[in-house]
Amino acid sequence: MLVLGLYLGLVVAPPDYQMGDSYRIIFLHVPSAWLSMSSYLIMAVSAGIGLVWHLKVADLAARAIAPLGATFTFCALLTGSLWGKPTWGTYWVWDARLTSELVLLFLFFGYMALSAAIEDRRTAARASAVLALIGLINLPIIHFSVEWWNTLHQGSTVTRLGRPTMDTQMLIPLLIMFVAFNFYFAAVVLNRLRGELLVQERRTRWVRELARG
């Protein structure tokens, strides 16, 4: 799906009438930005479940998601900067959308740093869960920043109410990339969660038997 989406977006889709071919970076930028926010939401909810109901798997899921979410956030910022140069004439401005997305990256880093800094895993999970839940305040700021403030970043063209304003030849590959990125996210998170679980339970009998088998 990644190959198909990139081919349709980079080769088949027509140039934009204003931005020419520079708009094609949206096929990486938009799914990355979407997953930066959705992965933080899933991470914070998982951490909150672990905090309230003391489910170890929920804590491990949050730990598994954090590095991947930080990666998607960094990709969103990087591709956005590359897109901003031909569009705005600069790689970076302290725009409300860009600044709040940068804060999201720091929240991911803060969660991972706090989780690694405390030796006791249960205490680390509780402390990092509190930070993750506080950071949820930033998500509506990112999403509604283009409506609340006068920003350079354009408004929504896909998730708006009513019919999307994108041409179908552009919209289809973008939706394919959305689905492909989400499948990739799920596959990597499940793989990382399995690794986190095996590390957490490495002294148990079932893990030793699994290793011997």
Secondary structure, 3 states (H helix, E strand, C coil): CHHHHHHHHHHHCCCECCCEHHHHHHHHHHHHHHHHHHHHHHHHHHHHHHHHHCCHHHHHHHHHHHHHHHHHHHHHHHHHHHHHHHHHCCCCCCCHHHHHHHHHHHHHHHHHHHHHHCCCHHHHHHHHHHHHHHHCCHHHHHHHHHHHCCCCCCCCCCCCCCCCCCCHHHHHHHHHHHHHHHHHHHHHHHHHHHHHHHHHCCCCHHHHHHHHC
